[in-house]
Amino acid sequence: MRLLLICHAEGMQNRYTGLVQRGESIADSGLTAFGWEQTTQLAQWLATHETIDVLYSAPLLQSRLTAQRIGQTLGLPVTVNERIPGRFPSDLALPGMWDRNERTILHFDPPASIPPDSPYGIYLHSLIEELDAIIQANWGKSIAIVLSGNAVATTVRHFAGAHGLPIAVSHTAITELRRQDGVWSLVYVNRREHLPVGMAPAPRQRTATLNVDNGGEIAQDIARIVAAYGRASLQTNPPRNAKRIQRLQHLLKFAQLPKGLSVLDVGCGSGELSLLLAEEGAREVVGIDISPAMLEAAEFMRLSSRSPAAARVSFRLAPAHALPFRDERFDAAVCRLVLHHNHRPQLILEEIARVLKHGGVLILADLLSTDDPVKRATQNAIEEKRDPSHVAIFSAEQYRKLVVGAGFAIEAEQVAVFERELEEWLDDMYAEPETRTVVREMIEAGLETDAAGLHARRQGDKLFFEQRLFYIKAVKP
């Protein structure tokens, strides 16, 4: 019998000290970009090096997200044990005891020097009691449990009868306890060979390899998106962009989603739409994205929000082509500015259809091209220069065929036209100075002939153009 104790990945509070939400320090959070990369490396290593029968998680958000990523890769369900305690505020030097002859791995029999009613005694008792229950329920299996570093260290100290022993546990490190020939033994502590040598917290310049087995084109799309959006940067208190919020609210006004729904935000980016969906009355919003950097930005925005609705929002690392959710999981899904990044958008819409309940609503919003093929090609060239992950802009009829082909019935559609200022548009992609210069020259070259169909114009020293989006509201029959 084997027990793998896995420390969860790096969370926001591990990176950003002093995070405060509604006047209180944040004790638990989602993962940083580096944390998401850690989970990907860990999950892929476990898939090739370990056999795991059951997967458990502590209730901490860091633990759940790490476990979900593992379960997604291994094809295992995650059981969240709400009774496993979280972090203990400090490591106390206390003596311990462990009985090697007991059938349970961590028989709780604390020495008199650990008062059972002390904070550490209560924490220790709760932790060991729940681990024992998990072991008894899965006797003879290989069990993986994702929990905090404190919990892993406390378990090992209790196992060794050495509560005064300082044990450093790193994020995503694995500790193994094994029972063989009637004897429990500590096999290893803090194993991290799944992480590349020299891997250090520099998430915004890194890319993540996602486990998506659906073709070279899609893998290339994913790599381009992760690289392009890996430049996302955080500010101490990132303000909401007023014009962007107006554009998002325009979409929500079109959507007219009822309150109380469970909503999936596909390609959530920096998380603003996810937060607005919750503020508009969604019971639950799950945002997915394949960019670790954007997920870090989204979690930072969620933690910085003063709205109580932010507590109903969570974020996951996942590709839109392979959503890690069961069939008919959500009441509604919003897919905004996602399809134009992909060579096979049909797969994304089919996956969304799979996870929507019957009668569930799809809200699609994406870039709309002109009908002129020459102007469309010019617009695509400009978009690709600004955003290397851009693939193609579709016409209204192409969007309709994609949606209907995925099994939806279209209920409403609308063309939305927004005035965009060039530099603000380039800011969205954290464009380098050289890119800004080239894009400006491309747009200026077509001012007189409207070569890209953008109705671009100069106003003083600024360039403005029209960005056209196509909205579709559709229902899964």
HELIX and SHEET records of a PDB file:
HELIX    1   1 MET A   12  ARG A   15  1                                   4    
HELIX    2   2 ALA A   33  HIS A   49  1                                  17    
HELIX    3   3 LEU A   61  LEU A   74  1                                  14    
HELIX    4   4 PRO A  119  ALA A  137  1                                  19    
HELIX    5   5 GLY A  149  ALA A  160  1                                  12    
HELIX    6   6 PRO A  203  GLN A  205  5                                   3    
HELIX    7   7 GLY A  216  ALA A  228  1                                  13    
HELIX    8   8 TYR A  229  ARG A  231  5                                   3    
HELIX    9   9 ALA A  242  ALA A  255  1                                  14    
HELIX   10  10 GLU A  272  GLU A  279  1                                   8    
HELIX   11  11 PRO A  292  SER A  304  1                                  13    
HELIX   12  12 PRO A  308  ARG A  312  5                                   5    
HELIX   13  13 LEU A  339  HIS A  341  5                                   3    
HELIX   14  14 PRO A  345  VAL A  355  1                                  11    
HELIX   15  15 PRO A  373  ARG A  386  1                                  14    
HELIX   16  16 ALA A  396  GLY A  405  1                                  10    
HELIX   17  17 LEU A  422  ASP A  427  1                                   6    
HELIX   18  18 PRO A  433  ALA A  445  1                                  13    
SHEET    1   A 6 VAL A  78  VAL A  80  0                                        
SHEET    2   A 6 VAL A  54  SER A  57  1                                        
SHEET    3   A 6 SER A 142  LEU A 147  1                                        
SHEET    4   A 6 ARG A   2  CYS A   7  1                                        
SHEET    5   A 6 ILE A 174  GLN A 180 -1                                        
SHEET    6   A 6 VAL A 183  ARG A 191 -1                                        
SHEET    1   B 2 VAL A  20  GLN A  21  0                                        
SHEET    2   B 2 GLU A  24  SER A  25 -1                                        
SHEET    1   C 7 VAL A 313  LEU A 317  0                                        
SHEET    2   C 7 GLU A 284  ASP A 289  1                                        
SHEET    3   C 7 SER A 262  VAL A 266  1                                        
SHEET    4   C 7 PHE A 330  ARG A 336  1                                        
SHEET    5   C 7 LEU A 356  LEU A 367  1                                        
SHEET    6   C 7 LYS A 462  VAL A 475 -1                                        
SHEET    7   C 7 ALA A 409  GLU A 421 -1                                        
SHEET    1   D 7 VAL A 313  LEU A 317  0                                        
SHEET    2   D 7 GLU A 284  ASP A 289  1                                        
SHEET    3   D 7 SER A 262  VAL A 266  1                                        
SHEET    4   D 7 PHE A 330  ARG A 336  1                                        
SHEET    5   D 7 LEU A 356  LEU A 367  1                                        
SHEET    6   D 7 LYS A 462  VAL A 475 -1                                        
SHEET    7   D 7 ARG A 457  GLN A 459 -1                                        
END                                                                             
